[in-house]
């Protein structure tokens, strides 16, 4: 068996470990990017919510102005009571 230098062994190692390291670094970069995107989105949502709350509180301090009510229809004219047959009852006096 021939003696092999340490440097020679390092170069002969399969690139699987190097590939795994690169893949891990790439995955970490994607995770960090997703976290930054989520933080930016939450910050934008929080700012939007704050503006909405300020608007609502400002509007709540003002009196509510309602439009004038529409005119009421005239009351119905009184009708004489009718019998079940649909005509006015006749009264008989003794």
Protein Blocks (a to p, Z undefined) as FASTA:
>chain_A
ZZddfklmmmmpcfklmmmmmmmmmmmmmmmmmmmmmmmmmmmmmmmmmmmmmmmmmmmm
pccdddddddddddddddddddfkopacddddZZ
